[in-house]
């Protein structure tokens, strides 16, 4: 695009994949404006009302192609690409841009295998989208589970309930959680509860049993769990909080 160019609004009946390789500008999709810069890739859906703009001082440049097919919409939806969320994961840009360049390099070819080679590139793009969107989805599921634990640590929470709340099977959830955090969901929740217990012991006069109950732990097992995590008993910790105030300074406790 030339400096200050504005193209649109336009409505297409095809899917448009565009990669920005340099410069800046914006794209307006159904009335919502998104900034566009190097490394951005977005996909426009049939029926979207779109306006493209380029900045005056450093107009954006890139490559784009139009694709069609009933299966394309299904795969894009699976990858989380919608009119409200048109941008692809940043990590997928290089692979998608490479395939786009391959498609465009075939522009002047006429042999019988052209359509197949172009289709192969398109499938590579769609496969890349699913690959990276899946990684984001997995990460989002674990972040959601951690948020649930943070909000409901004082309640009785089972790993099965956590898995169900984020839409994952229990064993797969446990495996994924450990891969991303380095510990099991049960261990993570226990450590969270112990941290919350430390805050209560430092800031309140509640008994040790009351503290345990308040953070969702069994008072009979609390001392064992506490010492297992911090190396001292709850009673010793409470007495020494003045001397060991920094023991949990690296954590967000409240």
C-alpha positions in Angstrom: 0.0 0.0 0.0 1.1 3.6 -0.6 1.5 6.1 2.2 -1.8 7.0 3.7 -3.8 4.6 1.5 -7.3 3.6 2.5 -9.0 0.8 0.8 -12.6 -0.1 1.6 -15.0 -0.7 3.0 -15.3 -3.9 1.0 -17.1 -7.2 1.5 -15.7 -10.4 -0.1 -17.2 -13.8 -0.6 -13.8 -15.5 0.0 -11.4 -16.1 2.9 -8.5 -13.6 2.8 -5.2 -14.5 4.4 -2.8 -11.5 4.8 0.7 -11.3 6.3 2.3 -7.9 7.1 6.0 -8.1 6.5 6.9 -4.4 7.0 5.5 -1.0 7.8 2.4 -0.2 9.8 -1.3 0.5 9.3 -4.6 -0.9 10.4 -7.5 -3.1 9.3 -11.1 -2.4 10.3 -13.3 -5.5 10.5 -17.0 -5.0 11.0 -16.4 -1.6 12.6 -13.6 -2.6 14.9 -10.1 -1.3 14.2 -7.0 -3.3 14.7 -3.4 -2.0 14.4 -1.3 -4.0 11.9 2.5 -4.2 11.9 5.4 -6.5 10.9 4.8 -10.1 12.0 1.0 -9.8 12.0 -1.2 -12.2 10.1 -5.0 -12.0 10.0 -7.7 -13.9 8.2 -10.9 -12.2 6.9 -14.1 -14.2 6.6 -16.6 -14.1 3.8 -19.2 -11.4 4.6 -16.8 -9.3 6.7 -16.9 -5.6 6.1 -13.3 -4.5 5.8 -11.3 -1.3 5.4 -7.5 -1.4 5.0 -5.3 1.6 5.8 -1.6 2.3 5.6 0.4 4.8 7.7 1.8 7.9 6.0 5.4 7.6 7.3 5.8 3.9 7.0 3.1 2.2 5.0 2.5 -1.5 5.6 3.5 -4.0 3.0 2.9 -7.7 2.8 1.4 -10.6 0.9 -2.1 -12.0 0.7 -4.2 -14.6 -1.0 -7.9 -15.5 -1.3 -9.1 -19.1 -0.6 -12.4 -20.9 -0.7 -13.9 -24.2 0.4 -16.4 -25.3 3.0 -13.8 -27.1 5.0 -11.8 -23.8 5.4 -14.5 -22.2 7.6 -14.7 -25.3 9.8 -11.0 -25.4 10.4 -10.7 -21.7 11.1 -13.5 -22.0 13.6 -11.7 -24.9 15.3 -8.5 -22.8 15.4 -10.4 -19.9 17.0 -10.3 -17.5 14.1 -13.5 -15.5 13.9 -14.7 -12.1 12.7 -14.2 -10.9 16.3 -10.7 -12.5 16.6 -9.1 -12.5 13.1 -5.4 -12.5 14.1 -3.5 -15.8 14.1 -1.0 -16.7 16.9 2.3 -14.7 16.5 4.3 -17.9 16.6 2.6 -19.2 13.5 3.5 -16.1 11.4 6.8 -17.4 9.9 5.4 -20.8 8.8 2.3 -19.2 7.3 4.2 -16.4 5.5 6.5 -19.0 4.0 3.6 -21.0 2.6 2.0 -17.7 1.3 5.2 -16.9 -0.6 5.2 -20.4 -2.1 1.6 -19.9 -3.3 2.4 -16.6 -4.9 5.6 -17.9 -6.5 3.4 -20.3 -8.5 1.3 -17.5 -9.9 2.6 -17.8 -13.5 2.7 -21.6 -13.5 0.2 -23.5 -15.7 1.0 -27.2 -15.3 -1.7 -29.8 -14.3 -0.2 -30.1 -10.8 -0.5 -26.4 -9.9 -3.8 -26.7 -8.0 -2.6 -29.6 -6.0 0.6 -27.8 -4.9 -1.3 -24.7 -4.0 -3.8 -26.8 -2.0 -0.9 -28.5 -0.2 0.4 -25.0 0.8 -3.1 -24.1 2.0 -3.4 -27.3 4.1 0.1 -26.5 5.6 -1.3 -23.1 6.6 -4.4 -24.5 8.2 -2.4 -27.2 9.9 -0.1 -24.6 11.3 -3.1 -22.6 12.6 -4.4 -25.7 14.4 -1.0 -26.5 15.9 -0.4 -23.1 17.5 -4.0 -22.4 18.5 -4.0 -25.8 20.2 -1.0 -24.8 22.2 -2.7 -21.5 23.2 -5.8 -23.4 24.1 -3.9 -25.8 26.4 -2.1 -22.9 28.1 -5.4 -21.1 28.6 -7.0 -24.2 30.2 -4.2 -24.5 32.7 -4.3 -20.7 33.5 -8.1 -21.0 34.0 -7.6 -24.0 36.4 -5.0 -22.0 38.4 -7.4 -19.0 38.6 -10.1 -21.3 39.9 -7.8 -22.7 42.6 -6.8 -19.1 43.6 -10.5 -18.1 43.9 -11.7 -21.3 45.7 -8.7 -22.7 47.5 -10.7 -22.7 50.8 -13.3 -25.1 49.3 -13.0 -28.8 48.8 -11.7 -29.0 45.2 -10.9 -32.3 43.5 -8.6 -32.7 40.5 -11.6 -34.3 38.6 -13.7 -31.2 39.2 -10.9 -28.9 38.1 -10.4 -30.9 34.9 -14.2 -30.9 34.2 -14.3 -27.1 34.8 -11.8 -26.5 32.0 -13.2 -29.1 29.7 -10.4 -31.7 29.9 -10.2 -35.4 30.8 -8.8 -35.9 34.3 -5.6 -37.8 33.4 -4.8 -35.6 30.5 -5.4 -32.5 32.6 -3.0 -33.7 35.3 -0.3 -34.5 32.7 -0.8 -31.1 31.0 -0.7 -29.3 34.3 2.5 -30.9 35.4 4.1 -30.2 31.9 3.3 -26.5 32.2 3.9 -25.9 35.9 6.4 -28.6 37.0 4.1 -30.0 39.6 0.8 -31.9 39.9 -2.5 -30.0 40.4 -2.8 -31.5 43.9 0.7 -30.3 44.9 0.1 -26.8 43.4 -3.2 -26.5 45.4 -1.5 -27.6 48.6 1.3 -25.1 48.2 -1.3 -22.4 47.5 -3.2 -23.2 50.6 0.0 -23.3 52.7 0.9 -19.8 51.5 -2.5 -18.5 52.4 -2.2 -20.2 55.8 1.1 -18.3 56.4 -0.7 -15.0 55.7 -3.5 -15.9 58.2 -1.0 -16.9 60.9 1.0 -13.6 60.4 -2.1 -11.4 60.3 -4.6 -12.9 62.6 -5.0 -14.6 66.0 -6.8 -17.6 64.6 -5.9 -20.9 66.1 -3.8 -23.3 64.0 -6.9 -25.5 63.5 -8.9 -22.5 62.4 -6.2 -21.5 60.0 -6.2 -25.0 58.5 -10.0 -25.1 58.0 -10.0 -21.5 56.6 -7.6 -22.6 53.7 -9.4 -25.8 53.0 -7.0 -28.3 54.7 -7.8 -31.0 57.3 -6.6 -29.7 60.7 -5.3 -33.3 61.5 -3.0 -33.3 58.5 -2.2 -29.6 58.4 1.0 -29.7 60.6 2.4 -32.6 58.5 1.7 -30.8 55.2 2.9 -27.5 56.5 6.2 -28.9 57.7 6.6 -30.8 54.4 6.4 -27.6 52.5 8.3 -25.2 54.7 10.4 -27.4 56.9 9.0 -26.1 60.2 5.8 -26.7 62.1 2.9 -24.2 62.0 3.6 -23.3 65.6 7.3 -22.7 65.1 6.5 -20.6 62.0 4.1 -18.4 63.8 6.6 -17.8 66.6 9.3 -16.9 64.2 7.5 -14.8 61.7 9.1 -11.7 63.0 12.6 -13.2 62.2 11.6 -15.0 59.0 9.3 -12.4 57.4 11.0 -12.8 54.1 10.4 -16.5 53.8 7.6 -16.1 51.3 8.3 -12.6 50.0 8.6 -13.9 46.4 5.0 -15.0 46.4 1.8 -13.1 45.9 -0.2 -14.1 49.0 -3.3 -12.0 48.8 
